[in-house]
Amino acid sequence: MALSERQKHHIEAWQASGLTKTAYCRQAGLNVKTFARWCRLARQAADSDAPALIPVRLQPEPTVSGSMSLRWPQGHVLEIPGSVSPHWLGELLQCLA
């Protein structure tokens, strides 16, 4: 079941309000159980829209400059100095996923 614009508006208004679900529903005249179902459906829809894990294949490339390249199937290339920390590189890959 897709959420209506009215339902999405109520969820966004509740999130911005800082109120509990119960307090927001009381103020907006909504049934708490119905509103909780809307929130659950919105969360499930957001989870299904989340990016899936993508396989990463690391191939050593001989480089003169001591850098590494990240290449996407679409043709994008990102050159990174070989001196970056593995922790930073892991965070970058998570952000790009």
MOPAC internal coordinates of N, CA, C and O (Angstrom, degrees):
PM7 1SCF
backbone

  N    0.0000 0     0.00 0     0.00 0    0    0    0
  C    1.4538 1     0.00 0     0.00 0    1    0    0
  C    1.5245 1   108.91 1     0.00 0    2    1    0
  O    1.2310 1   120.97 1   -56.51 1    3    2    1
  N    1.3246 1   115.76 1   123.49 1    3    2    1
  C    1.4552 1   120.40 1   177.91 1    5    3    2
  C    1.5321 1   109.05 1   -83.52 1    6    5    3
  O    1.2310 1   121.35 1   -36.04 1    7    6    5
  N    1.2972 1   115.03 1   143.96 1    7    6    5
  C    1.4599 1   119.60 1   179.71 1    9    7    6
  C    1.5223 1   110.41 1   -79.18 1   10    9    7
  O    1.2310 1   121.08 1   -36.27 1   11   10    9
  N    1.3226 1   115.54 1   143.73 1   11   10    9
  C    1.4586 1   120.56 1   176.67 1   13   11   10
  C    1.5257 1   109.17 1   -78.77 1   14   13   11
  O    1.2310 1   121.04 1   -14.23 1   15   14   13
  N    1.3073 1   115.62 1   165.77 1   15   14   13
  C    1.4714 1   120.28 1   177.51 1   17   15   14
  C    1.5269 1   110.62 1   -61.05 1   18   17   15
  O    1.2310 1   120.23 1   143.82 1   19   18   17
  N    1.3216 1   117.16 1   -36.18 1   19   18   17
  C    1.4779 1   121.29 1   178.37 1   21   19   18
  C    1.5264 1   109.93 1   -62.70 1   22   21   19
  O    1.2310 1   120.54 1   135.55 1   23   22   21
  N    1.3361 1   116.57 1   -44.45 1   23   22   21
  C    1.4566 1   120.39 1  -179.51 1   25   23   22
  C    1.5322 1   110.59 1   -65.09 1   26   25   23
  O    1.2310 1   120.56 1   135.52 1   27   26   25
  N    1.3397 1   116.53 1   -44.48 1   27   26   25
  C    1.4625 1   120.55 1   178.25 1   29   27   26
  C    1.5258 1   110.69 1   -61.41 1   30   29   27
  O    1.2310 1   120.63 1   140.43 1   31   30   29
  N    1.3367 1   116.40 1   -39.57 1   31   30   29
  C    1.4681 1   120.92 1   178.81 1   33   31   30
  C    1.5280 1   110.37 1   -61.36 1   34   33   31
  O    1.2310 1   120.37 1   136.53 1   35   34   33
  N    1.3235 1   116.89 1   -43.47 1   35   34   33
  C    1.4680 1   120.22 1   179.71 1   37   35   34
  C    1.5272 1   111.12 1   -64.59 1   38   37   35
  O    1.2310 1   120.21 1   139.83 1   39   38   37
  N    1.3200 1   117.21 1   -40.17 1   39   38   37
  C    1.4672 1   119.85 1   179.73 1   41   39   38
  C    1.5268 1   109.95 1   -64.60 1   42   41   39
  O    1.2310 1   120.20 1   135.63 1   43   42   41
  N    1.3387 1   117.22 1   -44.37 1   43   42   41
  C    1.4649 1   120.56 1   178.82 1   45   43   42
  C    1.5260 1   111.40 1   -64.75 1   46   45   43
  O    1.2310 1   120.63 1   139.90 1   47   46   45
  N    1.3251 1   116.40 1   -40.10 1   47   46   45
  C    1.4630 1   120.40 1   179.30 1   49   47   46
  C    1.5277 1   110.42 1   -65.23 1   50   49   47
  O    1.2310 1   120.38 1   139.13 1   51   50   49
  N    1.3287 1   116.88 1   -40.87 1   51   50   49
  C    1.4722 1   120.41 1   177.38 1   53   51   50
  C    1.5269 1   110.43 1   -62.72 1   54   53   51
  O    1.2310 1   120.05 1   134.03 1   55   54   53
  N    1.3352 1   117.51 1   -45.97 1   55   54   53
  C    1.4613 1   120.66 1  -179.04 1   57   55   54
  C    1.5276 1   111.07 1   -61.38 1   58   57   55
  O    1.2310 1   120.06 1   142.48 1   59   58   57
  N    1.3135 1   117.50 1   -37.52 1   59   58   57
  C    1.4601 1   121.24 1  -179.80 1   61   59   58
  C    1.5261 1   112.31 1   -77.21 1   62   61   59
  O    1.2310 1   120.39 1   158.86 1   63   62   61
  N    1.3318 1   116.87 1   -21.14 1   63   62   61
  C    1.4704 1   120.25 1  -174.19 1   65   63   62
  C    1.5222 1   113.92 1   -74.52 1   66   65   63
  O    1.2310 1   120.40 1   150.72 1   67   66   65
  N    1.3289 1   116.84 1   -29.28 1   67   66   65
  C    1.4587 1   119.72 1  -174.98 1   69   67   66
  C    1.5211 1   112.77 1    79.25 1   70   69   67
  O    1.2310 1   120.24 1  -176.05 1   71   70   69
  N    1.3143 1   117.15 1     3.95 1   71   70   69
  C    1.4644 1   121.84 1   179.35 1   73   71   70
  C    1.5210 1   110.61 1   -85.83 1   74   73   71
  O    1.2310 1   120.84 1   -18.89 1   75   74   73
  N    1.3143 1   115.99 1   161.11 1   75   74   73
  C    1.4569 1   119.76 1   170.76 1   77   75   74
  C    1.5266 1   107.50 1   -71.72 1   78   77   75
  O    1.2310 1   120.58 1   -15.76 1   79   78   77
  N    1.3190 1   116.50 1   164.24 1   79   78   77
  C    1.4680 1   119.51 1   177.65 1   81   79   78
  C    1.5223 1   110.30 1   -59.40 1   82   81   79
  O    1.2310 1   120.99 1   137.16 1   83   82   81
  N    1.3173 1   115.71 1   -42.84 1   83   82   81
  C    1.4653 1   119.98 1  -178.60 1   85   83   82
  C    1.5202 1   111.53 1   -61.83 1   86   85   83
  O    1.2310 1   120.73 1   133.88 1   87   86   85
  N    1.3297 1   116.22 1   -46.12 1   87   86   85
  C    1.4713 1   119.69 1  -179.18 1   89   87   86
  C    1.5230 1   110.74 1   -65.74 1   90   89   87
  O    1.2310 1   120.29 1   139.60 1   91   90   89
  N    1.3380 1   117.06 1   -40.40 1   91   90   89
  C    1.4669 1   119.76 1   179.64 1   93   91   90
  C    1.5290 1   109.85 1   -64.33 1   94   93   91
  O    1.2310 1   120.45 1   135.15 1   95   94   93
  N    1.3382 1   116.75 1   -44.85 1   95   94   93
  C    1.4644 1   119.89 1  -179.40 1   97   95   94
  C    1.5211 1   111.82 1   -62.50 1   98   97   95
  O    1.2310 1   120.87 1   140.11 1   99   98   97
  N    1.3249 1   115.95 1   -39.89 1   99   98   97
  C    1.4683 1   119.61 1   177.90 1  101   99   98
  C    1.5291 1   109.40 1   -61.24 1  102  101   99
  O    1.2310 1   120.55 1   135.69 1  103  102  101
  N    1.3258 1   116.55 1   -44.31 1  103  102  101
  C    1.4664 1   121.38 1  -177.84 1  105  103  102
  C    1.5383 1   111.36 1   -68.77 1  106  105  103
  O    1.2310 1   120.25 1   143.22 1  107  106  105
  N    1.3438 1   117.13 1   -36.78 1  107  106  105
  C    1.4647 1   121.02 1  -175.78 1  109  107  106
  C    1.5349 1   112.55 1   -92.80 1  110  109  107
  O    1.2310 1   120.18 1   175.95 1  111  110  109
  N    1.3295 1   117.26 1    -4.05 1  111  110  109
  C    1.4589 1   120.05 1  -179.96 1  113  111  110
  C    1.5277 1   113.32 1    72.90 1  114  113  111
  O    1.2310 1   120.42 1  -145.00 1  115  114  113
  N    1.3333 1   116.81 1    35.00 1  115  114  113
  C    1.4619 1   121.82 1  -179.21 1  117  115  114
  C    1.5241 1   110.87 1  -108.48 1  118  117  115
  O    1.2310 1   120.88 1   -27.73 1  119  118  117
  N    1.3209 1   115.92 1   152.27 1  119  118  117
  C    1.4545 1   121.67 1   173.83 1  121  119  118
  C    1.5267 1   108.12 1   -75.30 1  122  121  119
  O    1.2310 1   119.67 1   -51.20 1  123  122  121
  N    1.3181 1   118.24 1   128.80 1  123  122  121
  C    1.4707 1   122.68 1  -175.19 1  125  123  122
  C    1.5206 1   111.54 1   -62.50 1  126  125  123
  O    1.2310 1   119.82 1   136.93 1  127  126  125
  N    1.3270 1   117.96 1   -43.07 1  127  126  125
  C    1.4684 1   120.61 1  -179.20 1  129  127  126
  C    1.5238 1   111.29 1   -65.63 1  130  129  127
  O    1.2310 1   120.51 1   139.67 1  131  130  129
  N    1.3176 1   116.62 1   -40.33 1  131  130  129
  C    1.4648 1   120.32 1   177.75 1  133  131  130
  C    1.5221 1   110.16 1   -64.17 1  134  133  131
  O    1.2310 1   120.72 1   135.49 1  135  134  133
  N    1.3295 1   116.23 1   -44.51 1  135  134  133
  C    1.4667 1   119.97 1  -179.99 1  137  135  134
  C    1.5285 1   110.84 1   -64.04 1  138  137  135
  O    1.2310 1   119.87 1   140.54 1  139  138  137
  N    1.3219 1   117.84 1   -39.46 1  139  138  137
  C    1.4650 1   121.40 1   177.91 1  141  139  138
  C    1.5273 1   110.21 1   -61.53 1  142  141  139
  O    1.2310 1   120.09 1   142.58 1  143  142  141
  N    1.3356 1   117.44 1   -37.42 1  143  142  141
  C    1.4661 1   120.97 1   177.60 1  145  143  142
  C    1.5185 1   110.01 1   -65.94 1  146  145  143
  O    1.2310 1   119.94 1   138.97 1  147  146  145
  N    1.3425 1   117.71 1   -41.03 1  147  146  145
  C    1.4661 1   120.76 1   176.83 1  149  147  146
  C    1.5293 1   110.48 1   -58.82 1  150  149  147
  O    1.2310 1   121.01 1   135.30 1  151  150  149
  N    1.3251 1   115.67 1   -44.70 1  151  150  149
  C    1.4703 1   120.44 1  -179.58 1  153  151  150
  C    1.5203 1   110.97 1   -63.27 1  154  153  151
  O    1.2310 1   120.46 1   139.18 1  155  154  153
  N    1.3293 1   116.72 1   -40.82 1  155  154  153
  C    1.4617 1   120.82 1   179.20 1  157  155  154
  C    1.5296 1   110.17 1   -64.58 1  158  157  155
  O    1.2310 1   119.93 1   137.36 1  159  158  157
  N    1.3280 1   117.74 1   -42.64 1  159  158  157
  C    1.4590 1   121.51 1   178.68 1  161  159  158
  C    1.5302 1   110.96 1   -64.53 1  162  161  159
  O    1.2310 1   120.44 1   140.45 1  163  162  161
  N    1.3278 1   116.77 1   -39.55 1  163  162  161
  C    1.4618 1   120.46 1   178.65 1  165  163  162
  C    1.5259 1   110.53 1   -65.42 1  166  165  163
  O    1.2310 1   120.56 1   139.71 1  167  166  165
  N    1.3305 1   116.54 1   -40.29 1  167  166  165
  C    1.4674 1   120.88 1   178.90 1  169  167  166
  C    1.5306 1   110.50 1   -65.62 1  170  169  167
  O    1.2310 1   120.30 1   138.55 1  171  170  169
  N    1.3327 1   117.04 1   -41.45 1  171  170  169
  C    1.4681 1   120.83 1   178.90 1  173  171  170
  C    1.5250 1   110.70 1   -64.97 1  174  173  171
  O    1.2310 1   120.50 1   140.51 1  175  174  173
  N    1.3256 1   116.65 1   -39.49 1  175  174  173
  C    1.4649 1   120.04 1   178.52 1  177  175  174
  C    1.5215 1   110.45 1   -65.79 1  178  177  175
  O    1.2310 1   120.48 1   140.19 1  179  178  177
  N    1.3284 1   116.69 1   -39.81 1  179  178  177
  C    1.4660 1   120.17 1   178.92 1  181  179  178
  C    1.5234 1   110.41 1   -66.69 1  182  181  179
  O    1.2310 1   120.19 1   141.74 1  183  182  181
  N    1.3392 1   117.24 1   -38.26 1  183  182  181
  C    1.4622 1   121.03 1   178.76 1  185  183  182
  C    1.5217 1   111.13 1   -65.35 1  186  185  183
  O    1.2310 1   120.35 1   142.07 1  187  186  185
  N    1.3371 1   116.95 1   -37.93 1  187  186  185
  C    1.4643 1   119.37 1  -178.96 1  189  187  186
  C    1.5225 1   110.99 1   -73.51 1  190  189  187
  O    1.2310 1   119.81 1   158.52 1  191  190  189
  N    1.3396 1   117.97 1   -21.48 1  191  190  189
  C    1.4585 1   121.69 1   177.51 1  193  191  190
  C    1.5268 1   112.10 1   -85.99 1  194  193  191
  O    1.2310 1   120.33 1   170.82 1  195  194  193
  N    1.3294 1   116.98 1    -9.18 1  195  194  193
  C    1.4587 1   120.77 1  -177.85 1  197  195  194
  C    1.5258 1   109.28 1   -65.16 1  198  197  195
  O    1.2310 1   120.65 1   -34.33 1  199  198  197
  N    1.3082 1   116.36 1   145.67 1  199  198  197
  C    1.4582 1   118.14 1  -179.30 1  201  199  198
  C    1.5222 1   111.23 1   -65.38 1  202  201  199
  O    1.2310 1   121.63 1   -38.84 1  203  202  201
  N    1.3097 1   114.49 1   141.16 1  203  202  201
  C    1.4617 1   119.73 1   178.71 1  205  203  202
  C    1.5220 1   108.73 1   -80.63 1  206  205  203
  O    1.2310 1   121.11 1   -18.11 1  207  206  205
  N    1.3077 1   115.49 1   161.89 1  207  206  205
  C    1.4565 1   119.45 1   175.32 1  209  207  206
  C    1.5191 1   108.94 1   -67.09 1  210  209  207
  O    1.2310 1   121.30 1   -40.92 1  211  210  209
  N    1.2961 1   115.13 1   139.08 1  211  210  209
  C    1.4541 1   119.30 1   177.90 1  213  211  210
  C    1.5178 1   108.78 1  -114.95 1  214  213  211
  O    1.2310 1   120.19 1   -37.05 1  215  214  213
  N    1.3163 1   117.24 1   142.95 1  215  214  213
  C    1.4568 1   118.96 1  -179.42 1  217  215  214
  C    1.5270 1   110.56 1   -70.72 1  218  217  215
  O    1.2310 1   121.20 1   -37.52 1  219  218  217
  N    1.3062 1   115.30 1   142.48 1  219  218  217
  C    1.4634 1   121.50 1   177.84 1  221  219  218
  C    1.5183 1   107.41 1  -121.66 1  222  221  219
  O    1.2310 1   121.11 1   -49.24 1  223  222  221
  N    1.2974 1   115.48 1   130.76 1  223  222  221
  C    1.4574 1   120.61 1   178.27 1  225  223  222
  C    1.5151 1   107.37 1  -118.56 1  226  225  223
  O    1.2310 1   120.36 1   -59.25 1  227  226  225
  N    1.3123 1   116.92 1   120.75 1  227  226  225
  C    1.4525 1   121.62 1   179.89 1  229  227  226
  C    1.5218 1   108.72 1   -96.11 1  230  229  227
  O    1.2310 1   121.69 1   -52.45 1  231  230  229
  N    1.3077 1   114.37 1   127.55 1  231  230  229
  C    1.4510 1   120.41 1   177.95 1  233  231  230
  C    1.5205 1   108.15 1  -127.54 1  234  233  231
  O    1.2310 1   120.44 1   -57.16 1  235  234  233
  N    1.2989 1   116.76 1   122.84 1  235  234  233
  C    1.4593 1   117.84 1   176.22 1  237  235  234
  C    1.5223 1   109.53 1   -68.10 1  238  237  235
  O    1.2310 1   121.30 1   -46.27 1  239  238  237
  N    1.3087 1   115.11 1   133.73 1  239  238  237
  C    1.4493 1   120.98 1   177.21 1  241  239  238
  C    1.5107 1   108.19 1  -120.99 1  242  241  239
  O    1.2310 1   120.28 1   -50.56 1  243  242  241
  N    1.2879 1   117.07 1   129.44 1  243  242  241
  C    1.4612 1   117.05 1   177.07 1  245  243  242
  C    1.5227 1   109.73 1   -66.24 1  246  245  243
  O    1.2310 1   121.16 1   -56.45 1  247  246  245
  N    1.3143 1   115.38 1   123.55 1  247  246  245
  C    1.4604 1   119.43 1   179.50 1  249  247  246
  C    1.5177 1   109.24 1  -128.76 1  250  249  247
  O    1.2310 1   121.57 1   -34.71 1  251  250  249
  N    1.3049 1   114.59 1   145.29 1  251  250  249
  C    1.4499 1   120.57 1   178.43 1  253  251  250
  C    1.5201 1   109.82 1   -84.73 1  254  253  251
  O    1.2310 1   120.87 1   147.03 1  255  254  253
  N    1.3357 1   115.94 1   -32.97 1  255  254  253
  C    1.4596 1   119.91 1  -173.84 1  257  255  254
  C    1.5267 1   113.28 1   -84.64 1  258  257  255
  O    1.2310 1   119.02 1   172.02 1  259  258  257
  N    1.3470 1   119.48 1    -7.98 1  259  258  257
  C    1.4555 1   120.65 1  -178.08 1  261  259  258
  C    1.5164 1   112.33 1    73.91 1  262  261  259
  O    1.2310 1   120.37 1  -148.02 1  263  262  261
  N    1.3188 1   116.89 1    31.98 1  263  262  261
  C    1.4586 1   120.26 1   179.39 1  265  263  262
  C    1.5255 1   108.73 1  -116.18 1  266  265  263
  O    1.2310 1   121.15 1    -9.67 1  267  266  265
  N    1.3285 1   115.41 1   170.33 1  267  266  265
  C    1.4593 1   120.08 1   175.81 1  269  267  266
  C    1.5134 1   107.89 1  -127.12 1  270  269  267
  O    1.2310 1   121.23 1   -22.40 1  271  270  269
  N    1.3077 1   115.25 1   157.60 1  271  270  269
  C    1.4568 1   121.36 1  -178.86 1  273  271  270
  C    1.5142 1   109.61 1  -122.09 1  274  273  271
  O    1.2310 1   121.09 1   -44.73 1  275  274  273
  N    1.3200 1   115.52 1   135.27 1  275  274  273
  C    1.4606 1   121.76 1   170.19 1  277  275  274
  C    1.5212 1   105.72 1  -102.97 1  278  277  275
  O    1.2310 1   120.65 1   -56.58 1  279  278  277
  N    1.3235 1   116.36 1   123.42 1  279  278  277
  C    1.4654 1   120.82 1  -177.60 1  281  279  278
  C    1.5198 1   108.94 1  -119.83 1  282  281  279
  O    1.2310 1   120.86 1   -49.34 1  283  282  281
  N    1.3318 1   115.96 1   130.66 1  283  282  281
  C    1.4473 1   122.76 1   177.75 1  285  283  282
  C    1.5176 1   109.20 1   -98.75 1  286  285  283
  O    1.2310 1   120.20 1   -27.55 1  287  286  285
  N    1.3299 1   117.21 1   152.45 1  287  286  285
  C    1.4694 1   119.84 1   178.54 1  289  287  286
  C    1.5332 1   112.39 1   -58.84 1  290  289  287
  O    1.2310 1   120.08 1   154.03 1  291  290  289
  N    1.3270 1   117.45 1   -25.97 1  291  290  289
  C    1.4618 1   120.87 1  -179.30 1  293  291  290
  C    1.5330 1   111.75 1   -76.59 1  294  293  291
  O    1.2310 1   120.21 1   174.82 1  295  294  293
  N    1.3359 1   117.21 1    -5.18 1  295  294  293
  C    1.4541 1   120.19 1   177.80 1  297  295  294
  C    1.5198 1   114.86 1   105.46 1  298  297  295
  O    1.2310 1   119.30 1   174.41 1  299  298  297
  N    1.3186 1   118.95 1    -5.59 1  299  298  297
  C    1.4586 1   121.60 1   178.77 1  301  299  298
  C    1.5268 1   109.96 1   -70.32 1  302  301  299
  O    1.2310 1   120.50 1   -37.95 1  303  302  301
  N    1.3306 1   116.66 1   142.05 1  303  302  301
  C    1.4650 1   121.74 1   178.57 1  305  303  302
  C    1.5196 1   108.02 1  -132.58 1  306  305  303
  O    1.2310 1   120.47 1   -46.25 1  307  306  305
  N    1.3274 1   116.72 1   133.75 1  307  306  305
  C    1.4630 1   122.22 1   176.74 1  309  307  306
  C    1.5220 1   107.36 1  -122.46 1  310  309  307
  O    1.2310 1   120.47 1   -62.09 1  311  310  309
  N    1.3303 1   116.70 1   117.91 1  311  310  309
  C    1.4648 1   122.25 1   178.02 1  313  311  310
  C    1.5291 1   108.84 1   -90.16 1  314  313  311
  O    1.2310 1   120.56 1   -50.60 1  315  314  313
  N    1.3301 1   116.54 1   129.40 1  315  314  313
  C    1.4667 1   121.82 1  -178.31 1  317  315  314
  C    1.5203 1   107.93 1  -128.93 1  318  317  315
  O    1.2310 1   120.40 1   -44.26 1  319  318  317
  N    1.3320 1   116.84 1   135.74 1  319  318  317
  C    1.4710 1   118.74 1   177.06 1  321  319  318
  C    1.5283 1   110.28 1   -59.42 1  322  321  319
  O    1.2310 1   120.41 1   -37.14 1  323  322  321
  N    1.3163 1   116.83 1   142.86 1  323  322  321
  C    1.4481 1   121.50 1   179.96 1  325  323  322
  C    1.5159 1   113.66 1   -67.14 1  326  325  323
  O    1.2310 1   120.43 1   169.77 1  327  326  325
  N    1.3294 1   116.79 1   -10.23 1  327  326  325
  C    1.4573 1   120.59 1  -176.99 1  329  327  326
  C    1.5324 1   113.74 1   -89.72 1  330  329  327
  O    1.2310 1   119.59 1  -179.49 1  331  330  329
  N    1.3492 1   118.38 1     0.51 1  331  330  329
  C    1.4657 1   118.92 1  -179.34 1  333  331  330
  C    1.5192 1   109.82 1   -67.15 1  334  333  331
  O    1.2310 1   121.02 1   -28.13 1  335  334  333
  N    1.3250 1   115.65 1   151.87 1  335  334  333
  C    1.4607 1   119.34 1  -178.47 1  337  335  334
  C    1.5320 1   109.61 1   -74.46 1  338  337  335
  O    1.2310 1   120.02 1   -34.99 1  339  338  337
  N    1.3120 1   117.56 1   145.01 1  339  338  337
  C    1.4672 1   120.74 1   177.31 1  341  339  338
  C    1.5297 1   111.88 1   -58.93 1  342  341  339
  O    1.2310 1   120.08 1   146.21 1  343  342  341
  N    1.3343 1   117.45 1   -33.79 1  343  342  341
  C    1.4624 1   121.69 1   178.87 1  345  343  342
  C    1.5341 1   110.01 1   -62.78 1  346  345  343
  O    1.2310 1   120.75 1   132.88 1  347  346  345
  N    1.3340 1   116.17 1   -47.12 1  347  346  345
  C    1.4672 1   120.63 1   179.60 1  349  347  346
  C    1.5206 1   110.10 1   -62.95 1  350  349  347
  O    1.2310 1   120.32 1   137.69 1  351  350  349
  N    1.3255 1   116.99 1   -42.31 1  351  350  349
  C    1.4624 1   120.61 1   179.86 1  353  351  350
  C    1.5272 1   110.51 1   -62.89 1  354  353  351
  O    1.2310 1   120.09 1   139.68 1  355  354  353
  N    1.3393 1   117.44 1   -40.32 1  355  354  353
  C    1.4607 1   120.64 1   176.84 1  357  355  354
  C    1.5179 1   112.07 1   -61.67 1  358  357  355
  O    1.2310 1   120.26 1   138.22 1  359  358  357
  N    1.3372 1   117.11 1   -41.78 1  359  358  357
  C    1.4667 1   120.55 1   178.19 1  361  359  358
  C    1.5234 1   110.62 1   -65.29 1  362  361  359
  O    1.2310 1   120.28 1   139.95 1  363  362  361
  N    1.3347 1   117.08 1   -40.05 1  363  362  361
  C    1.4530 1   121.11 1   178.42 1  365  363  362
  C    1.5205 1   110.18 1   -60.71 1  366  365  363
  O    1.2310 1   120.40 1   133.88 1  367  366  365
  N    1.3323 1   116.84 1   -46.12 1  367  366  365
  C    1.4564 1   120.23 1  -179.63 1  369  367  366
  C    1.5139 1   111.67 1   -63.21 1  370  369  367
  O    1.2310 1   119.80 1   144.35 1  371  370  369
  N    1.3230 1   117.98 1   -35.65 1  371  370  369
  C    1.4688 1   120.81 1   176.89 1  373  371  370
  C    1.5220 1   109.92 1   -65.55 1  374  373  371
  O    1.2310 1   120.36 1   139.40 1  375  374  373
  N    1.3276 1   116.92 1   -40.60 1  375  374  373
  C    1.4729 1   119.70 1   179.91 1  377  375  374
  C    1.5208 1   111.24 1   -67.46 1  378  377  375
  O    1.2310 1   120.01 1   146.21 1  379  378  377
  N    1.3142 1   117.59 1   -33.79 1  379  378  377
  C    1.4551 1   120.88 1  -177.66 1  381  379  378
  C    1.5229 1   112.89 1   -80.86 1  382  381  379
  O    1.2310 1   120.14 1   164.58 1  383  382  381
  N    1.3267 1   117.33 1   -15.42 1  383  382  381
  C    1.4764 1   120.03 1  -177.52 1  385  383  382
  C    1.5059 1   110.92 1   -70.02 1  386  385  383
  O    1.2310 1   120.10 1   180.00 1  387  386  385

